[in-house]
Amino acid sequence: MLLDKINTPSDIKNLSVEQLNQLAEEIRQFLIENLATTGGHFGSNLGAVELTLALHQVFDSPKDKIIWDVGHQAYVHKILTGRKHLFPSLRKFKGMAGFPKRSESEHDMFDVGHASTSISAAMGYATARDIAGEDHKVIAVIGDGSMTGGMAFEALNHAGHVGTDMLVVLNDNEMSIAPNVGAISNYLTKLRVDPTYSSFKKDVVNFLHKFGDLGDKTTRLIDRFKDSFKSFIVPGMLFEEFGFTYLGPINGHDLPTLLTYMQRAKKTKGPVLLHVVTQKGKGYAVAADAPDKMHSVSKGFNVVKGDTPKVVKPAPPQYPNLFAETMIELAKRDPDLVAITPAMLPGSGLIKFQEAFPERCFDVGIAEQHSATFAAGLACGGKKPVLAIYSTFLQRAYDQAIHDIAIQNLPVTIAIDRAGLVGNDGETHQGAFDIAFLRCVPNFTIMAPKDENEFRHMLYTGVNHNGPIAMRYPRGGGVGVAMDADFKMLPIGKSETVREGKDIAILALGSMVQVAEKAADVLHESGIDAKVVNMRFVKPLDEELLLDLAKQGMRIVTIEEGSTIGGMGSAVMEFYALQRIYGMEIYPMGLPDLFIEHGDPQQLLDHVGLNADSVVELVKSMAPLKQKRA
């Protein structure tokens, strides 16, 4: 097999087109077999095989800088840069990352995970090169889904203005995670079906130049005609107006064409955009036919059937499904309820809501900032918007959450999915910071449910709250509790004591309530009577509870699946400090001050000490606590 001989990009430099095509098929088979075992991003990588081979044959990594956007399509790049032996450890704790990572390889130029960043990073690399007087090439590879993000166009605007040498490869497979939406998507669709008129454009421009001696008036007329005609002739007019030389669209699976155009782009001065059309899931019919469902696959994936075996035993409801079902139920009662998501329609569960209420569900594309301000505008217009967004993506809309939602004190509900440790996607996707960055914003209410039943009540409370309110909940499912038949409003800022105790109080938030209860059971066996409180609200805190604990002189452990710095534990300590209540013993437990890598979520929680055993160990280390009673 050719693939056995490929360990560095230099190993493919002298391969013929026939050999490259053979290698492409071997890589696809390698990906299918390995991802069936480990899971991982599937369709996007199958679609980027020839594109990646062409990039590494034409350009010289790591001297030339290839920067991947998001990184969903970078597995082939990892294979070609000496990491195929690491694929059994893909996205596992201490194993190979699912995204490009500078600390992992000299060929990974930029740590990624979020969309629309590659052109900005490439512009930085190109500018640094120009200042240093170096001559290497800089290439940004960006998907059409990422092109729906405003940051990509900010970078295009800057690059076109500066005019430095760089190449943007637009990998257009008509999808990001879900089908793309918006005017940019429609524009690219139009380009895909248009023929490439590059040579015709050149002939027309040369012809018009012949009339340059007819006087200023005629010249100006011809220039106006040329500009108008150009907009009709040139498919990539939008990118040309940004100052880029546009090449394409070309077939991203035709290696001779890819190599020819990349060589041409390599020789062209100034910023160049090469538009490459690929098929997500190429080479595997199931993935090609269902690119949204096959964007990522779970370990244990069945290659023959094209699915993952289902767990037979009944499982608690998954939060995305519960969110959709609850939203539908609430929307039937309230015609003003609307839902918004920034390109996470399947992940958030809102596909079901869209089917039920298509006119009240808005997927705005990879545009988190816009989604937040759009929600604010809807609220100003008398609607009750619910913004469904992952914790890690809400970071991108922080200014809008403050400036457009909180300052105006608008009734926007933010449903923060994937709060806490999400696992295999690693540092860029862990939902560690939402409590800390929202808690300091005036007017915001922040809450987290302990289980799926409370989740329903919190969402109901949120959409009926007259002000900004955020509900954070973890990736995955509930815990299997009984569900109430109807909704109830939860009193804002009031906790729930789930277990009485006299020796120590464990104040838990959201997913950590179950952990606290398990710890209390173990402590009871040692004669330690632990009070367990489901805090429910981080802001406002249950001040009555905290004052009562102070009167009792109770020691307190706080536990949350979020950053310890700025989290609920910090809030409790701040409360006592501002109340001038001294002598309280408070022990905060949460995510440590570091970026947490990829791995199984429970394994990561154990690693950072957010489990029942760690709570028990902490409590027993306090001296002296009441020992086991006779």
Summary of the structure (lengths in Angstrom):
residues: 630
radius of gyration: 27.7
end to end distance: 71.7
largest distance: 109.9
contacts: 2202
relative contact order: 0.08
helix: 45%
strand: 16%
